[in-house]
Amino acid sequence: MTRRLVDGWKNYWFRPAPLLDIAVVRIIIVGYQLHFLWRHDFPGLLSRQARLPDALYDPLAVVRLLVAPLSGPVRPSEEALLIVFWATVALGCLALVGLLTNATLGFFAIGNLFMQGYLYSFGDYHHGEGLVMIALVALALGPSGRLLSLDSILRRWREGPRVRRSVSDEILDAESEFARWPLLLIRWVIALAYLSAAYLKLRPAGLAWANGHTLKYYVIRDGLRLDIDIALWLADQHWLTVVLSWFTLLWEGSFFLVLVFPALALVYVPLGVALHMGIHVMMRATFFGFLACYSVFVPWRAIIQRLRRRVGESGSVV
């Protein structure tokens, strides 16, 4: 029995998987995070936070851990924060193109953890960024730079004439037993995040949360605060707020089914895109990090293989 459990565990997490899938996910998530840092003006955010009084600063455990080896003050200076930002961006660019991928991606993840933890150390917490931080760490520990990277180009160049296969064949056929678990881990974190969200909605008031009034309150609040006309229109449609409330509960509470039945991702992922885009339009809440991490549900190699076959078939017909 123990042996079967161990074999089942290894087969679930470490069954050979396409290297192409994890490579594409690396490009999407790293590219998203670089855009996030620039779009949200992290140099300005860090500079403003650095000028706040020390009394408001309560460093999170991750910040204390990362600054501990430096034997310096727990609160870094503004200059040090800006150095961390630019170094993180440079490392992210290297991770994006795949040069020394695991190392640069690992330090890129650490830089983002530090900066995000520093911003949170002033008591203003948001839950949209945590998923991307976990995803970056997972990708840094996996073979995410084996394909679609400068590392792979340099490896082929070093191997020289010993390489007989075409680049396209190598990209489509290459697999690794370590390419599966990072993507599975990110899927689990997404599913658990949604399950937690459903639980926290139901815990205070049970199914009464879905009576439409709770959603209406938040829509009105943000609609008035941000002057969003469509949000105020939605608040007047009580039946629609009830439908959307029930949809949100059912979708979040059952999203974990994609872990058991992967084919359900064809339904749940598009619905998730629609849900998060609707939240953005109605409340200006940005959960684009979740959308970037949805890339772990896409069978990239299978899609490219299918497109390749169709192109080949159309070419043979011509």
N, C-alpha and C positions, 0 to 999 in steps of 0.2 A: 504493500500500500504506500509506504513512504517513498519507495523508488518510483512508483507511478506518479506520485504528486510532484516529486522533483523533476521528472522528465516532462510532465505537463507544464510545470512552471518555466523550464528552460525552453520548451517548444513555443510557449506563448510569447516570451520576451525576446528570445534569441534565435528564432527561426530565420534563416537567411532571407534578406529583403533587398529590394533594389537600392543601389547607391544613388541612382538618379533621383528618387523621391526625396531623400534627406538633403541632397544638394540643392534641389529647387526650393525646398522649405527654408534652407539657410539663406538663400538669396532674398526670398520674400520677406522673412522676418528681420534680417539685418537691414535690408533696404528700408523697411517700414520704420525701424527704430532710429535710423539715421535721419529720416524725414521728420520723425516725431521730435527729435532733439532740436532740429533746426526750426521747424514750424512753431514750436512752443517757446522759442527764444530762451534756451537754457542758460546762455551766458547772462542775459538780463535777469532771469529768475534767480540764479545763484548769487549774482551781485546784490540784488535787493535783499535776499535773505541774509547775506553776510553782514549787512548793515543794521539788522534788527538787534535789539538789546539781548544781552546774554541771558536775561531772566526768562526769555521766551524760548530758549534753546534747551531741548531735552533730547539728546542724541539717542537714536534707536540703537538696538544691540548690534545691528549689522554695521553701523557707522563706527561704534566703539571697537568692534572687532577689526575693521579694516585699517583704522588709524593706530591701533595698539602697537604694531611692529615699528612704527616711526618714532616712538618714545617722545612724541611731541604733544601739544595741546589737543584735547578732544575736539575742539572747534577749530577747523582750519581757517586760514585767512582767505580773503577774497581772491588774492593772487593765486593761492594754491588751488582754489576751486576752479578758476579759469584754466589753469594748467591741466587739471584733471579733465576738464571738458574737452579741450582741444586734443589732448592725447587720446581720449576715448573716441573722438570722431576719427582721428587718424587710424586708430586700430580697427574701427568699424569699417573704414574704407578698405583696409587690407583684408579683413574677414569677408567683405562682400565679394571681392575679386578672387579670394581664396589663396592668399599668400601666407604660408606658415599658419594655415587655417585654424588648427586647434588652439595654438598659442594666442594668436591675435583675437580670435573669437572669445577665448576664455577671459582675456584682459578687457575686452570690450564689455563682456557681461559684468565683470567686477566694477568697471568704471560706471556703468549704468546703475548698478546696485548702490554704489556709494552716493552718486548724485541724487538718485531718487530717495534714498534713505535720509540724506541730508535735508532735502526739501520737506520730507515728512516729519523731521525732528522738531518742527515748529507747530505741530499739532493739527495740520491740515492734511487729512488722509483721503485718498481716493483708491478705489479698488480696480480700476481699469488697467493699471500699469503692471500689476504683479504677475499676470500671466506671461507677459512678454519676457520679464526677468527670468522666470523659471524656464521658459522655452530657450532663451539664450544659453543658460547654463547647461541644459540637456544637450543642445546641439554642439556645444563646445566639447562635451565628453564623448561624442559619437564621431563616426567617420564622415563628417559633413563636407570635408574638403577633398574627398577622394575623386570627385568628378566636378565638372563645370568650375574649374579653378585653375589658377596659375600653378598650383602645386601639381595638378595632374598633367599640365602641359610640360612642366619641367621634368617630371618623372618620365614621360614618354621620350623627351629629348635625350635624357641620360641613357635610356634603354636602347635608343637608336635602332639599328637594323634588326634587333631581336624582336621588335614589335611587328607582327605580321597582320594583325587584325586592323580593320578600319576604325576610325575614331567613333563613328556612329554605332558600330557593332559593340564596341567596348562600353559605350555609354548605356546602351540598352540592355546589355547582358550582365554587366558587373553587379555582383551582390556581395553582401557581408552579413554575418550573423550579428554584428553590432549595429546595423543600420536600422533595425526595427524598434528597439526599445526607446530611443529618444522620442520618436513620433508617437508611440503608444503612451508614453508618460505624459506628453502634452495633451493627448486625447483624454486621458484620465483626469488631468487637472481641469480641463474645460468642462467635462461632465460633472465633476464634483463641485465646481464653482456654480454651475447652474442649479444643481441639486441643493446646494447651500442657500442660494438665493430664493428658491421656492420655499424651503423650510423657514427662512427668516421672515418671509411674507405671511406664512400660515401661523407661526408661533404666537404672535400677539392676539390675533382675533379669529384664527381658523379660516373657514371658507368665507367668512364675512368680508375678508379682504377683497374678494372678487365681486362685491356688490356694486362696483363702479365708482363709488364715492371716493375711495382712496386714490385711485388713478386720477379722478377728476381734480382732486386737491392739488396733486403735484403738477398736473398739466396747467391748471389755472395759475399756480404760483410762478412757474417758469414762463408761462405765456405773458403774464403781466410784467414780470421782472425783465424779460428780454424782448418784449413787444413782438410776440409771435402770433400773428392773426389766426393761422390755421390751428394752433393749440387752443385758442379761445373758442374757435368753432367746434372743435372736438369736445370741449367741456360742456357744450350745450346739447350734445348728442348722448343722452344717458345710456340708451340701449347699446350704443357702439362702445362706450367705455366698459360696460358689463362684458360684452363679447371679447374685447381686447384683454380685459383682466383675466377671464377664464382661459383664453388662449395662452397668455403668458405663463400662468400657473401650470397648465398642462404641458406646455412645451418645455419649460425649465425642469419640471419634475420628472419628465420621462426622457430627457435628452440622453441619459445614461444608456438607453437601449441601443444606441449606435455602437457601444462597446461590445454588446452581445450579438447584434445583428448589423454588421458593417454596412450592408446595403441600405439601411435606413438613413444613412448620411445623405443619400440623394434627396431625401425629403427634409430632414432636420436642418441641414446646413443652409439650403436656400431660404427656408423659413427664418433661420437665425439672421441671415443677411438682411432680410426684409424687416425683421423686428428691430435690429440695431439701427438700421437706416431710419426707420420710423421714429425711434427714440431720439435720434440726432435731429431730425426735422422738427419734432414737437417740443423737445426740451433742450436741444443743443448739447446733449450729453454724448461725449465721444467715446465709443468703445471700438475704435478701429483696430486696436491691438488684437481684439478677439477675432475680427475678420481676417487679419493677417495670419493668425494662428489656425484659422480654418483650413489653411493650405495643407495641414497634416492629414486631412480627410480625403484629399484628392489623389487618386492613383495616377500619378504623373507618367510613369513608364507605360502603363497600360493605355493611356490616352494617346501618347506619342506613337506607340506600336500600332494602334488602330488607325491613326491618321496616315502612318507610313504605308500600311497595307492598302488603304483606300487610294493613296496617291499612286502606288505601284499598279493597282488594278486598273485605275483610269488611264495610266500610261500604256499598259499593255493593250487596252481596248483601242486606244488611238493608234 
